[in-house]
Amino acid sequence: MPVTKTKILALRIHPGLKEAIELAAKRENRNVSNLLELLIKKHLKEVGIPFPDQHVLFKDEDDG
């Protein structure tokens, strides 16, 4: 299934934290955005907050 529209999330973080995130992403052969999305989903699962997968979010767009 092709990737559909996503939303932009802009945030300000400490420069050292940004460097650490970039290093972690590089070590896992990911981009920063992908790593952050993975970590956010993992945290939401750990604290019991449900979230729909992307294919569920854009189901209606695939029909039209």
Secondary structure, DSSP 8 states (H G I E B T S, - for coil): --------------HHHHHHHHHHHHHTT--HHHHHHHHHHHHHHHTT-----HHHHTHHHHH-
